[in-house]
Amino acid sequence: LRYVRGGHVDEAATATGRVFGSARWLARRMLTRRPFLLMVDAFDPHEPWATPTSYVDRCREPGDEGLLPMGDVGYTPVGDLTPTELRRVRLASRATLAMLDANVGRLLDALDYLGLSNNTVVMLVSDHGFHLGERDWVGKSAWRLTPELTHVPLIVRDPDGRGAGIVSDWFADTHDLPPTLLWLAGARPSRAFQGVDLSPIADGGQVAEQRDVTYGGYSNHSYVRDDRWAMVTNNERTGAQLYDLKADPHGRV
């Protein structure tokens, strides 16, 4: 990263600034190349939580005056951090997220300026979450695959406004994104994808496939869960943890 003005982060040198700057340039090029698919991976919000001071100042809460963001602390029990250190970690996370939000907004503004908003589907999806003190941990770990890590945003904006405001608790997964995007783009479905088309939800209908569970993994661990049970295990099938979400409504996993 490039630092300016006495150590402040230069936004143009961050992963988010560099990627979204290129994305806006590519969007301009799309005017003569339709249809198009533009995938933008910002990497942030993520360690090392390097963010310009302007976003840090914007995200301060009462009591944060004078605090500096705290970078990567690994996967750490909350008890190993002082209350001030925990506030610094949360400040760093909020500021990095604010920087990402601003850059997403600039890209959407570019689409609008170029006249692409009225015929372009926009989908926002995240990689994984991060513990910020929930369940007494800070960071992420393969063996603590809790909803804070695995339940990520999936937001779709259809230019025709289909499904506007609809929220669904169907067990969607990332492998459902390609067939969904194909349908929204009016392209021919492909048997190469194992996921399902989520677009019927936008019309108030039901997804064709019944899916009672969701699953995933990180590093050498996996999880599977439904509305009642959740299990995490390593891929050697040892050390499995099974949780009854009815008896434990806060879901320890």
Accessible surface in RSA format (square Angstrom, percent):
REM  Atomic radii and reference values for relative SASA: ProtOr
REM  Chains: A
REM  Algorithm: Lee & Richards
REM  Probe-radius: 1.40
REM  Slices: 20
REM RES _ NUM      All-atoms   Total-Side   Main-Chain    Non-polar    All polar
REM                ABS   REL    ABS   REL    ABS   REL    ABS   REL    ABS   REL
RES LEU A   1   103.17  57.5  30.83  22.1  72.34 181.9  37.68  26.5  65.49 176.2
RES ARG A   2   134.73  56.6 128.26  65.4   6.47  15.4  62.35  85.2  72.38  43.9
RES TYR A   3   119.46  55.8  93.41  53.1  26.05  67.8  66.80  50.2  52.66  64.9
RES VAL A   4    49.09  32.3  42.35  38.3   6.74  16.2  49.09  42.6   0.00   0.0
RES ARG A   5   173.69  72.9 143.66  73.2  30.03  71.5  84.82 115.9  88.88  53.9
RES GLY A   6    89.20 110.0   0.00   N/A  89.20 110.0  45.81 125.7  43.39  97.2
RES GLY A   7    48.47  59.8   0.00   N/A  48.47  59.8  28.15  77.2  20.32  45.5
RES HIS A   8    72.47  39.6  69.32  48.2   3.15   8.1  38.48  39.7  33.99  39.6
RES VAL A   9    14.65   9.6  12.30  11.1   2.35   5.7  12.30  10.7   2.35   6.4
RES ASP A  10    27.41  19.2  24.99  24.9   2.42   5.7   3.99   9.4  23.42  23.4
RES GLU A  11    37.86  21.7  34.59  26.2   3.28   7.8  18.34  35.5  19.52  15.9
RES ALA A  12    62.64  57.6  47.85  73.8  14.79  33.6  52.50  73.9  10.13  26.8
RES ALA A  13    12.28  11.3   5.40   8.3   6.88  15.7   7.43  10.5   4.85  12.8
RES THR A  14     2.57   1.8   2.53   2.6   0.04   0.1   2.57   3.5   0.00   0.0
RES ALA A  15    37.63  34.6  25.75  39.7  11.88  27.0  32.35  45.6   5.28  14.0
RES THR A  16     0.00   0.0   0.00   0.0   0.00   0.0   0.00   0.0   0.00   0.0
RES GLY A  17    11.10  13.7   0.00   N/A  11.10  13.7   3.66  10.1   7.43  16.7
RES ARG A  18   163.23  68.5 152.71  77.8  10.53  25.1  35.75  48.9 127.49  77.3
RES VAL A  19    50.02  32.9  44.87  40.6   5.15  12.4  49.00  42.6   1.02   2.8
RES PHE A  20     9.05   4.5   9.05   5.6   0.00   0.0   9.05   5.5   0.00   0.0
RES GLY A  21    28.00  34.5   0.00   N/A  28.00  34.5  19.16  52.6   8.84  19.8
RES SER A  22    63.87  54.0  56.86  75.9   7.00  16.1  30.34  64.6  33.52  47.0
RES ALA A  23     3.16   2.9   2.05   3.2   1.11   2.5   2.92   4.1   0.25   0.7
RES ARG A  24    53.83  22.6  53.83  27.4   0.00   0.0   8.64  11.8  45.18  27.4
RES TRP A  25   137.45  55.2 137.38  66.5   0.07   0.2 109.66  58.5  27.79  45.1
RES LEU A  26    66.47  37.0  66.47  47.6   0.00   0.0  66.47  46.7   0.00   0.0
RES ALA A  27     0.00   0.0   0.00   0.0   0.00   0.0   0.00   0.0   0.00   0.0
RES ARG A  28   128.12  53.8 119.45  60.9   8.67  20.6  44.61  61.0  83.51  50.6
RES ARG A  29   114.59  48.1 108.20  55.2   6.39  15.2  25.73  35.2  88.86  53.9
RES MET A  30    24.94  12.9  24.94  16.5   0.00   0.0  19.98  17.0   4.95   6.6
RES LEU A  31    75.38  42.0  58.27  41.7  17.11  43.0  58.27  40.9  17.11  46.0
RES THR A  32   122.56  87.2  87.46  88.7  35.10  83.7  81.50 109.5  41.05  62.1
RES ARG A  33   149.62  62.8 142.13  72.5   7.49  17.8  51.95  71.0  97.66  59.2
RES ARG A  34   122.83  51.6  89.20  45.5  33.62  80.1  42.19  57.7  80.63  48.9
RES PRO A  35   137.28 100.1 113.81 103.7  23.47  85.3 119.17  98.4  18.12 112.6
RES PHE A  36    56.44  28.2  20.64  12.8  35.79  93.1  31.13  18.9  25.30  72.4
RES LEU A  37   145.02  80.8 116.45  83.3  28.58  71.8 117.89  82.8  27.14  73.0
RES LEU A  38    43.31  24.1  18.36  13.1  24.94  62.7  18.97  13.3  24.34  65.5
RES MET A  39   166.64  86.3 135.43  89.6  31.21  74.3 101.80  86.6  64.84  85.9
RES VAL A  40    41.77  27.5  11.36  10.3  30.41  73.3  12.79  11.1  28.98  78.6
RES ASP A  41    98.98  69.3  84.65  84.3  14.33  33.9  28.12  66.2  70.86  70.7
RES ALA A  42     9.06   8.3   4.83   7.4   4.24   9.6   4.83   6.8   4.24  11.2
RES PHE A  43   116.88  58.5 101.09  62.6  15.79  41.1 107.05  64.9   9.82  28.1
RES ASP A  44    18.99  13.3   9.85   9.8   9.14  21.6   0.21   0.5  18.78  18.7
RES PRO A  45    52.64  38.4  37.42  34.1  15.22  55.3  37.42  30.9  15.22  94.6
RES HIS A  46    37.99  20.8  36.69  25.5   1.29   3.3  28.26  29.1   9.73  11.3
RES GLU A  47    27.67  15.9  23.97  18.1   3.70   8.8  14.13  27.3  13.54  11.1
RES PRO A  48    86.39  63.0  79.17  72.2   7.22  26.2  79.18  65.4   7.21  44.8
RES TRP A  49    14.93   6.0   7.77   3.8   7.17  16.8   5.87   3.1   9.07  14.7
RES ALA A  50    18.49  17.0   7.15  11.0  11.34  25.8  13.21  18.6   5.28  14.0
RES THR A  51    12.06   8.6   1.14   1.2  10.92  26.0   1.14   1.5  10.92  16.5
RES PRO A  52     9.79   7.1   9.75   8.9   0.04   0.1   9.79   8.1   0.00   0.0
RES THR A  53    43.60  31.0  41.48  42.1   2.12   5.1  35.97  48.3   7.63  11.5
RES SER A  54    67.73  57.2  52.87  70.6  14.86  34.2  49.25 104.9  18.48  25.9
RES TYR A  55     4.67   2.2   4.67   2.7   0.00   0.0   1.93   1.4   2.74   3.4
RES VAL A  56     5.79   3.8   5.79   5.2   0.00   0.0   5.79   5.0   0.00   0.0
RES ASP A  57    77.22  54.1  61.24  61.0  15.98  37.8  27.03  63.6  50.20  50.1
RES ARG A  58   156.62  65.8 121.34  61.9  35.28  84.0  62.75  85.8  93.87  56.9
RES CYS A  59    20.62  15.6  11.81  13.2   8.81  20.7   7.77  19.7  12.86  13.9
RES ARG A  60    70.14  29.5  46.02  23.5  24.12  57.4  24.47  33.4  45.67  27.7
RES GLU A  61    84.25  48.4  80.84  61.2   3.41   8.1  23.01  44.5  61.24  50.0
RES PRO A  62   123.17  89.8 107.75  98.2  15.42  56.1 112.41  92.8  10.76  66.9
RES GLY A  63    51.78  63.9   0.00   N/A  51.78  63.9  29.74  81.6  22.04  49.4
RES ASP A  64     1.75   1.2   1.75   1.7   0.00   0.0   0.00   0.0   1.75   1.7
RES GLU A  65   127.92  73.4 106.29  80.4  21.62  51.5  68.60 132.7  59.32  48.4
RES GLY A  66    73.21  90.3   0.00   N/A  73.21  90.3  41.72 114.5  31.49  70.5
RES LEU A  67    27.71  15.4  26.55  19.0   1.16   2.9  27.67  19.4   0.03   0.1
RES LEU A  68   123.46  68.8 120.90  86.5   2.56   6.4 120.90  84.9   2.56   6.9
RES PRO A  69    42.05  30.6  27.07  24.7  14.98  54.4  27.21  22.5  14.84  92.2
RES MET A  70    38.87  20.1  37.51  24.8   1.36   3.2  38.84  33.0   0.03   0.0
RES GLY A  71    33.05  40.8   0.00   N/A  33.05  40.8  19.89  54.6  13.16  29.5
RES ASP A  72    85.74  60.1  53.73  53.5  32.01  75.7  16.11  37.9  69.64  69.4
RES VAL A  73    33.82  22.3  10.83   9.8  22.99  55.4  20.47  17.8  13.36  36.2
RES GLY A  74    40.70  50.2   0.00   N/A  40.70  50.2  36.62 100.5   4.07   9.1
RES TYR A  75    52.81  24.7  22.28  12.7  30.53  79.4  22.28  16.7  30.53  37.6
RES THR A  76    19.10  13.6  18.37  18.6   0.72   1.7  12.40  16.7   6.70  10.1
RES PRO A  77    50.63  36.9  50.63  46.2   0.00   0.0  50.63  41.8   0.00   0.0
RES VAL A  78    35.95  23.7  35.30  32.0   0.65   1.6  35.30  30.7   0.65   1.8
RES GLY A  79    74.61  92.0   0.00   N/A  74.61  92.0  39.92 109.6  34.69  77.7
RES ASP A  80   102.39  71.7  70.92  70.6  31.47  74.4  20.82  49.0  81.57  81.4
RES LEU A  81    23.36  13.0   9.85   7.0  13.51  34.0  11.26   7.9  12.09  32.5
RES THR A  82    72.24  51.4  68.40  69.3   3.84   9.2  68.76  92.4   3.48   5.3
RES PRO A  83   111.21  81.0 104.11  94.9   7.10  25.8 110.10  90.9   1.10   6.9
RES THR A  84    67.83  48.2  67.32  68.2   0.51   1.2  31.32  42.1  36.51  55.2
RES GLU A  85    49.01  28.1  49.01  37.1   0.00   0.0   7.18  13.9  41.82  34.1
RES LEU A  86    23.22  12.9  23.22  16.6   0.00   0.0  23.22  16.3   0.00   0.0
RES ARG A  87    88.16  37.0  85.72  43.7   2.44   5.8  35.19  48.1  52.97  32.1
RES ARG A  88    67.56  28.4  67.56  34.4   0.00   0.0   6.11   8.4  61.44  37.2
RES VAL A  89     2.82   1.9   1.89   1.7   0.93   2.2   1.89   1.6   0.93   2.5
RES ARG A  90    89.79  37.7  89.73  45.7   0.06   0.1  20.77  28.4  69.01  41.8
RES LEU A  91     0.00   0.0   0.00   0.0   0.00   0.0   0.00   0.0   0.00   0.0
RES ALA A  92     0.58   0.5   0.26   0.4   0.32   0.7   0.58   0.8   0.00   0.0
RES SER A  93    14.54  12.3  14.48  19.3   0.06   0.1   0.27   0.6  14.27  20.0
RES ARG A  94    66.34  27.9  61.44  31.3   4.90  11.7  51.87  70.9  14.47   8.8
RES ALA A  95     0.06   0.1   0.06   0.1   0.00   0.0   0.06   0.1   0.00   0.0
RES THR A  96     0.27   0.2   0.27   0.3   0.00   0.0   0.27   0.4   0.00   0.0
RES LEU A  97    97.17  54.1  97.17  69.5   0.00   0.0  97.17  68.2   0.00   0.0
RES ALA A  98    19.29  17.7  11.35  17.5   7.94  18.1  17.70  24.9   1.59   4.2
RES MET A  99     0.00   0.0   0.00   0.0   0.00   0.0   0.00   0.0   0.00   0.0
RES LEU A 100    25.94  14.4  25.94  18.6   0.00   0.0  25.94  18.2   0.00   0.0
RES ASP A 101   101.09  70.8  93.83  93.4   7.26  17.2  18.62  43.8  82.47  82.2
RES ALA A 102    23.91  22.0  11.68  18.0  12.24  27.8  21.54  30.3   2.37   6.3
RES ASN A 103     1.67   1.2   1.67   1.6   0.00   0.0   0.00   0.0   1.67   1.6
RES VAL A 104    34.00  22.4  34.00  30.8   0.00   0.0  34.00  29.5   0.00   0.0
RES GLY A 105    27.85  34.3   0.00   N/A  27.85  34.3  27.44  75.3   0.41   0.9
RES ARG A 106    95.13  39.9  91.02  46.4   4.11   9.8  36.93  50.5  58.20  35.3
RES LEU A 107    20.12  11.2  20.12  14.4   0.00   0.0  20.12  14.1   0.00   0.0
RES LEU A 108    59.96  33.4  56.60  40.5   3.37   8.5  56.96  40.0   3.00   8.1
RES ASP A 109    98.13  68.7  93.66  93.2   4.47  10.6  26.80  63.1  71.33  71.1
RES ALA A 110    14.35  13.2   7.84  12.1   6.51  14.8  14.02  19.7   0.33   0.9
RES LEU A 111    10.69   6.0  10.69   7.7   0.00   0.0  10.69   7.5   0.00   0.0
RES ASP A 112    97.62  68.4  85.78  85.4  11.84  28.0  12.62  29.7  84.99  84.8
RES TYR A 113   192.08  89.7 161.65  92.0  30.42  79.2 122.33  91.9  69.75  86.0
RES LEU A 114    26.68  14.9  13.67   9.8  13.01  32.7  18.44  12.9   8.24  22.2
RES GLY A 115    47.24  58.3   0.00   N/A  47.24  58.3  32.25  88.5  15.00  33.6
RES LEU A 116     0.75   0.4   0.75   0.5   0.00   0.0   0.75   0.5   0.00   0.0
RES SER A 117    18.92  16.0  15.38  20.5   3.54   8.2  13.64  29.0   5.28   7.4
RES ASN A 118   130.47  90.0 114.33 110.5  16.14  38.9  28.47  68.5 102.01  98.6
RES ASN A 119    90.93  62.7  61.50  59.4  29.43  70.9  32.94  79.3  57.99  56.0
RES THR A 120    18.33  13.0  15.34  15.5   2.99   7.1  16.60  22.3   1.73   2.6
RES VAL A 121    35.41  23.3  14.81  13.4  20.60  49.6  14.81  12.9  20.60  55.9
RES VAL A 122    35.40  23.3  31.99  29.0   3.41   8.2  34.79  30.2   0.62   1.7
RES MET A 123    40.30  20.9   9.93   6.6  30.37  72.3   7.63   6.5  32.67  43.3
RES LEU A 124    78.37  43.6  77.25  55.3   1.12   2.8  78.12  54.9   0.24   0.7
RES VAL A 125    57.63  37.9  35.56  32.2  22.06  53.2  35.84  31.1  21.78  59.1
RES SER A 126    40.85  34.5  29.65  39.6  11.20  25.8  19.57  41.7  21.27  29.8
RES ASP A 127   122.06  85.5  93.09  92.7  28.97  68.5  42.53 100.1  79.53  79.3
RES HIS A 128    56.74  31.0  41.65  28.9  15.09  38.6  36.88  38.0  19.86  23.1
RES GLY A 129    18.68  23.0   0.00   N/A  18.68  23.0  18.59  51.0   0.08   0.2
RES PHE A 130    32.60  16.3  20.61  12.8  11.99  31.2  20.61  12.5  11.99  34.3
RES HIS A 131     0.00   0.0   0.00   0.0   0.00   0.0   0.00   0.0   0.00   0.0
RES LEU A 132    38.68  21.5  37.36  26.7   1.31   3.3  37.36  26.2   1.31   3.5
RES GLY A 133    15.73  19.4   0.00   N/A  15.73  19.4   1.69   4.6  14.03  31.4
RES GLU A 134    71.24  40.9  62.10  47.0   9.13  21.7  38.33  74.1  32.90  26.9
RES ARG A 135    55.16  23.2  26.88  13.7  28.28  67.3  27.42  37.5  27.74  16.8
RES ASP A 136   104.00  72.8 102.11 101.6   1.88   4.4  24.05  56.6  79.95  79.7
RES TRP A 137    49.24  19.8  49.24  23.8   0.00   0.0  37.96  20.2  11.27  18.3
RES VAL A 138     0.00   0.0   0.00   0.0   0.00   0.0   0.00   0.0   0.00   0.0
RES GLY A 139     0.81   1.0   0.00   N/A   0.81   1.0   0.81   2.2   0.00   0.0
RES LYS A 140    41.11  20.1  29.15  17.9  11.96  28.5  17.96  16.2  23.15  24.7
RES SER A 141    10.29   8.7   5.68   7.6   4.62  10.6   6.70  14.3   3.59   5.0
RES ALA A 142    15.62  14.4  11.94  18.4   3.68   8.4  11.94  16.8   3.68   9.8
RES TRP A 143   107.11  43.0 106.00  51.3   1.11   2.6  87.02  46.4  20.10  32.6
RES ARG A 144    42.38  17.8  41.42  21.1   0.96   2.3   3.38   4.6  39.01  23.6
RES LEU A 145     5.02   2.8   4.14   3.0   0.87   2.2   4.14   2.9   0.87   2.3
RES THR A 146     0.36   0.3   0.36   0.4   0.00   0.0   0.36   0.5   0.00   0.0
RES PRO A 147    36.24  26.4  33.66  30.7   2.59   9.4  34.34  28.4   1.90  11.8
RES GLU A 148    53.35  30.6  36.73  27.8  16.61  39.6  25.67  49.7  27.68  22.6
RES LEU A 149     8.14   4.5   6.29   4.5   1.84   4.6   6.32   4.4   1.82   4.9
RES THR A 150    34.85  24.8  12.10  12.3  22.75  54.2  13.94  18.7  20.91  31.6
RES HIS A 151   152.48  83.3 128.64  89.4  23.84  61.0  79.29  81.7  73.20  85.2
RES VAL A 152    33.38  22.0  19.86  18.0  13.52  32.6  21.62  18.8  11.76  31.9
RES PRO A 153    71.34  52.0  59.38  54.1  11.97  43.5  70.83  58.5   0.52   3.2
RES LEU A 154    62.86  35.0  33.67  24.1  29.18  73.4  33.67  23.6  29.18  78.5
RES ILE A 155   102.38  58.3  98.37  73.3   4.01   9.7 101.53  73.1   0.84   2.3
RES VAL A 156    63.75  41.9  33.49  30.3  30.26  72.9  33.49  29.1  30.26  82.1
RES ARG A 157    93.12  39.1  89.95  45.9   3.17   7.5  68.43  93.5  24.69  15.0
RES ASP A 158    12.13   8.5   3.27   3.3   8.85  20.9   3.27   7.7   8.85   8.8
RES PRO A 159    43.07  31.4  11.17  10.2  31.90 116.0  15.64  12.9  27.43 170.5
RES ASP A 160   110.85  77.7  76.29  75.9  34.56  81.7  23.77  55.9  87.08  86.8
RES GLY A 161    40.90  50.4   0.00   N/A  40.90  50.4  28.37  77.9  12.53  28.1
RES ARG A 162    86.13  36.2  69.89  35.6  16.24  38.7  42.08  57.5  44.05  26.7
RES GLY A 163    21.49  26.5   0.00   N/A  21.49  26.5   4.62  12.7  16.87  37.8
RES ALA A 164    86.76  79.8  50.87  78.5  35.89  81.6  62.12  87.5  24.63  65.3
RES GLY A 165    79.79  98.4   0.00   N/A  79.79  98.4  44.66 122.6  35.13  78.7
RES ILE A 166    84.65  48.2  54.42  40.5  30.23  72.9  59.53  42.9  25.12  68.2
RES VAL A 167   142.51  93.8 110.39  99.9  32.11  77.4 113.55  98.7  28.96  78.5
RES SER A 168    56.50  47.7  22.22  29.7  34.28  79.0  19.68  41.9  36.82  51.6
RES ASP A 169   142.59  99.9 115.63 115.1  26.96  63.7  49.50 116.5  93.09  92.8
RES TRP A 170    55.79  22.4  37.77  18.3  18.02  42.3  34.52  18.4  21.27  34.5
RES PHE A 171    42.94  21.5  39.39  24.4   3.55   9.2  42.12  25.5   0.82   2.3
RES ALA A 172    38.70  35.6  16.07  24.8  22.63  51.5  16.28  22.9  22.42  59.4
RES ASP A 173    37.16  26.0  29.57  29.4   7.59  17.9  11.12  26.2  26.04  26.0
RES THR A 174    77.72  55.3  71.02  72.0   6.69  16.0  45.68  61.4  32.03  48.4
RES HIS A 175    64.95  35.5  56.27  39.1   8.68  22.2  46.77  48.2  18.19  21.2
RES ASP A 176     0.00   0.0   0.00   0.0   0.00   0.0   0.00   0.0   0.00   0.0
RES LEU A 177    23.73  13.2  23.73  17.0   0.00   0.0  23.73  16.7   0.00   0.0
RES PRO A 178    47.40  34.5  41.53  37.9   5.87  21.3  46.75  38.6   0.65   4.1
RES PRO A 179    20.38  14.9  16.19  14.8   4.19  15.2  17.36  14.3   3.02  18.8
RES THR A 180     4.75   3.4   4.75   4.8   0.00   0.0   4.75   6.4   0.00   0.0
RES LEU A 181    53.54  29.8  51.47  36.8   2.07   5.2  51.83  36.4   1.71   4.6
RES LEU A 182    47.07  26.2  46.33  33.1   0.73   1.8  47.01  33.0   0.06   0.2
RES TRP A 183   101.53  40.7  91.20  44.1  10.34  24.3  64.83  34.6  36.70  59.5
RES LEU A 184    21.69  12.1   6.25   4.5  15.44  38.8   6.37   4.5  15.33  41.2
RES ALA A 185    80.36  73.9  42.55  65.7  37.81  86.0  52.25  73.6  28.11  74.5
RES GLY A 186    71.49  88.2   0.00   N/A  71.49  88.2  36.09  99.0  35.41  79.3
RES ALA A 187    44.68  41.1  28.32  43.7  16.36  37.2  36.62  51.6   8.06  21.4
RES ARG A 188   206.42  86.7 185.78  94.7  20.64  49.1  70.94  97.0 135.48  82.1
RES PRO A 189   112.31  81.8  95.09  86.7  17.21  62.6  98.16  81.0  14.14  87.9
RES SER A 190    49.02  41.4  30.37  40.5  18.64  42.9  22.97  48.9  26.05  36.5
RES ARG A 191   248.88 104.5 214.70 109.4  34.18  81.4  90.71 124.0 158.17  95.9
RES ALA A 192    86.71  79.7  46.67  72.0  40.04  91.1  58.97  83.0  27.75  73.5
RES PHE A 193    78.58  39.3  61.44  38.1  17.15  44.6  63.86  38.7  14.73  42.1
RES GLN A 194   167.40  93.6 138.34 101.1  29.06  69.2  48.43 103.1 118.97  90.2
RES GLY A 195    11.55  14.2   0.00   N/A  11.55  14.2   0.00   0.0  11.55  25.9
RES VAL A 196    19.78  13.0  15.63  14.2   4.15  10.0  19.78  17.2   0.00   0.0
RES ASP A 197    40.89  28.6  33.87  33.7   7.02  16.6  23.11  54.4  17.78  17.7
RES LEU A 198    16.61   9.3  13.53   9.7   3.08   7.8  13.61   9.6   3.00   8.1
RES SER A 199     6.00   5.1   1.71   2.3   4.29   9.9   4.34   9.2   1.67   2.3
RES PRO A 200    40.06  29.2  35.97  32.8   4.09  14.9  40.06  33.1   0.00   0.0
RES ILE A 201    34.83  19.8  33.58  25.0   1.25   3.0  33.90  24.4   0.93   2.5
RES ALA A 202    27.67  25.4  18.91  29.2   8.76  19.9  21.80  30.7   5.88  15.6
RES ASP A 203    93.84  65.7  57.45  57.2  36.39  86.0  34.41  81.0  59.43  59.3
RES GLY A 204    60.60  74.7   0.00   N/A  60.60  74.7  28.16  77.3  32.44  72.7
RES GLY A 205    35.33  43.6   0.00   N/A  35.33  43.6  26.61  73.0   8.72  19.5
RES GLN A 206   154.63  86.5 136.85 100.0  17.78  42.3  57.62 122.6  97.01  73.6
RES VAL A 207    14.22   9.4   0.86   0.8  13.36  32.2   0.86   0.7  13.36  36.2
RES ALA A 208   107.39  98.7  65.32 100.8  42.07  95.7  77.22 108.7  30.16  79.9
RES GLU A 209    72.35  41.5  64.75  49.0   7.61  18.1  32.79  63.4  39.56  32.3
RES GLN A 210   148.47  83.0 117.92  86.2  30.55  72.7  49.25 104.8  99.22  75.3
RES ARG A 211    34.88  14.6  22.36  11.4  12.51  29.8  17.48  23.9  17.40  10.5
RES ASP A 212    90.95  63.7  78.62  78.3  12.33  29.1  33.06  77.8  57.89  57.7
RES VAL A 213    62.39  41.1  61.53  55.7   0.87   2.1  61.53  53.5   0.87   2.4
RES THR A 214    18.19  12.9  16.17  16.4   2.02   4.8  12.45  16.7   5.74   8.7
RES TYR A 215   128.36  59.9 125.98  71.7   2.37   6.2  91.67  68.9  36.69  45.2
RES GLY A 216    25.13  31.0   0.00   N/A  25.13  31.0  22.44  61.6   2.69   6.0
RES GLY A 217    52.46  64.7   0.00   N/A  52.46  64.7  13.48  37.0  38.97  87.3
RES TYR A 218    90.70  42.3  83.74  47.6   6.96  18.1  63.14  47.4  27.56  34.0
RES SER A 219    94.97  80.3  45.70  61.0  49.28 113.5  31.22  66.5  63.75  89.3
RES ASN A 220    69.69  48.1  67.86  65.6   1.83   4.4  28.38  68.3  41.31  39.9
RES HIS A 221    40.50  22.1  39.12  27.2   1.38   3.5  26.74  27.6  13.76  16.0
RES SER A 222    37.42  31.6  37.40  49.9   0.03   0.1  22.57  48.1  14.85  20.8
RES TYR A 223    28.92  13.5  24.26  13.8   4.66  12.1  11.11   8.4  17.81  22.0
RES VAL A 224    55.04  36.2  53.81  48.7   1.23   3.0  53.81  46.8   1.23   3.3
RES ARG A 225    38.82  16.3  35.96  18.3   2.86   6.8  11.93  16.3  26.90  16.3
RES ASP A 226    40.78  28.6  37.26  37.1   3.53   8.3   6.53  15.4  34.26  34.2
RES ASP A 227   130.76  91.6 102.66 102.2  28.10  66.5  40.04  94.2  90.72  90.5
RES ARG A 228    95.08  39.9  94.56  48.2   0.52   1.2  32.42  44.3  62.66  38.0
RES TRP A 229   105.29  42.3 104.68  50.7   0.61   1.4  85.66  45.7  19.62  31.8
RES ALA A 230     2.39   2.2   1.80   2.8   0.60   1.4   2.39   3.4   0.00   0.0
RES MET A 231    64.96  33.6  64.17  42.5   0.79   1.9  41.99  35.7  22.97  30.4
RES VAL A 232     0.34   0.2   0.34   0.3   0.00   0.0   0.34   0.3   0.00   0.0
RES THR A 233    22.45  16.0  21.94  22.2   0.52   1.2  21.58  29.0   0.87   1.3
RES ASN A 234    27.99  19.3  26.79  25.9   1.20   2.9   1.28   3.1  26.71  25.8
RES ASN A 235    82.00  56.6  52.68  50.9  29.32  70.6  25.14  60.5  56.87  55.0
RES GLU A 236   127.61  73.3 104.45  79.0  23.16  55.2  40.48  78.3  87.13  71.1
RES ARG A 237   216.20  90.8 190.69  97.2  25.51  60.7  63.17  86.3 153.03  92.7
RES THR A 238    77.50  55.1  71.83  72.8   5.68  13.5  67.35  90.5  10.16  15.4
RES GLY A 239    62.67  77.3   0.00   N/A  62.67  77.3  41.74 114.5  20.93  46.9
RES ALA A 240    63.19  58.1  32.79  50.6  30.41  69.2  32.86  46.3  30.33  80.3
RES GLN A 241    52.35  29.3  47.33  34.6   5.01  11.9  28.72  61.1  23.63  17.9
RES LEU A 242   116.15  64.7  84.41  60.4  31.74  79.8  84.41  59.3  31.74  85.4
RES TYR A 243    44.34  20.7  42.47  24.2   1.87   4.9  28.91  21.7  15.43  19.0
RES ASP A 244    35.75  25.0  29.08  28.9   6.68  15.8  15.11  35.6  20.64  20.6
RES LEU A 245    24.44  13.6  17.33  12.4   7.11  17.9  17.54  12.3   6.91  18.6
RES LYS A 246   154.91  75.6 130.04  79.8  24.87  59.2  84.01  75.6  70.90  75.5
RES ALA A 247    82.90  76.2  45.48  70.2  37.42  85.1  56.46  79.5  26.44  70.0
RES ASP A 248    28.59  20.0  26.05  25.9   2.54   6.0  20.36  47.9   8.24   8.2
RES PRO A 249   106.88  77.9  75.05  68.4  31.83 115.7  77.36  63.9  29.52 183.5
RES HIS A 250   134.99  73.8 120.34  83.6  14.65  37.5  76.32  78.7  58.67  68.3
RES GLY A 251     5.54   6.8   0.00   N/A   5.54   6.8   5.54  15.2   0.00   0.0
RES ARG A 252   125.92  52.9 124.12  63.3   1.80   4.3  34.68  47.4  91.24  55.3
RES VAL A 253     4.86   3.2   4.80   4.3   0.06   0.1   4.86   4.2   0.00   0.0
END  Absolute sums over single chains surface
CHAIN  1 A    15269.2      11630.9       3638.3       8571.1       6698.1
END  Absolute sums over all chains
TOTAL         15269.2      11630.9       3638.3       8571.1       6698.1
